[in-house]
Amino acid sequence: MSDETNLTIENLKNDLKQFVTNKILNTEKFNSCFKEIAMSESRLVRLKNLINESVLNAFLEECSQIFEEAKLAEKLEILSTLKPSPDFNWRPPGDPIAQLRSVRAKCKRRQLEELRVLVKVKSDRISKLKRKITPFLESADSFATKQQEIEKLIASSQAVALNNREIIKDLHSDLAESFELLFSYK
């Protein structure tokens, strides 16, 4: 461990010790808690010093164990070797609404790009399907056209057949009349 790392750890321990002493083991709070136990001020001061020392020792031991378990010294070494990046780091703007808008805008742009890609994929798929189906549709159209032509031919042949029937009937009736006339003269 380098001297700088040791110094950083010591400074951290001193700051924690000062915090515990000033904030947690405050004299006024301590006196209000133990006023009834201690009859004299000297006992109260000795009791406070004893508790302060015990708490600080326990606290510093716990901190040392945490530092060792977390390998803080190694991490501080790594941190000391790091150099600040010359790149601009993003900082939040003073306006939270503008920040939310910018986040939403990024999200919306990403979604829009994803949708454009999806539309392109779908349109490519549709064009492939159209290319595959077009010959069948054309043959179906020609089939439908031929079917209509056949239906027209059938209808016209039925009309011709009906007309032929009428002509045959007329011929038959004319022929029958002719035979009747022919056989009636005998």
Stockholm file with secondary structure:
# STOCKHOLM 1.0

chainA/1-186         MSDETNLTIENLKNDLKQFVTNKILNTEKFNSCFKEIAMSESRLVRLKNLINESVLNAFLEECSQIFEEAKLAEKLEILSTLKPSPDFNWRPPGDPIAQLRSVRAKCKRRQLEELRVLVKVKSDRISKLKRKITPFLESADSFATKQQEIEKLIASSQAVALNNREIIKDLHSDLAESFELLFSYK
#=GR chainA/1-186 SS CCHHHHHHHHHHHHHHHHHIIIIITCHHHHHHHHTTTCSSHHHHHHHHHHHHHHHHHHHHHHHHHHHHHTTHHHHHHHHHHCCCCSSCCCCCCSCHHHHHHHHHHHHHHHHHHHHHHHHHHHHHHHHHHHHHHHHHHHHHHHHHHHHHHHHHHHHHHHHHHHHHHHHHHHHHHHHHHHHHHHHHTC
#=GC SS_cons         CCHHHHHHHHHHHHHHHHHIIIIITCHHHHHHHHTTTCSSHHHHHHHHHHHHHHHHHHHHHHHHHHHHHTTHHHHHHHHHHCCCCSSCCCCCCSCHHHHHHHHHHHHHHHHHHHHHHHHHHHHHHHHHHHHHHHHHHHHHHHHHHHHHHHHHHHHHHHHHHHHHHHHHHHHHHHHHHHHHHHHHTC
//
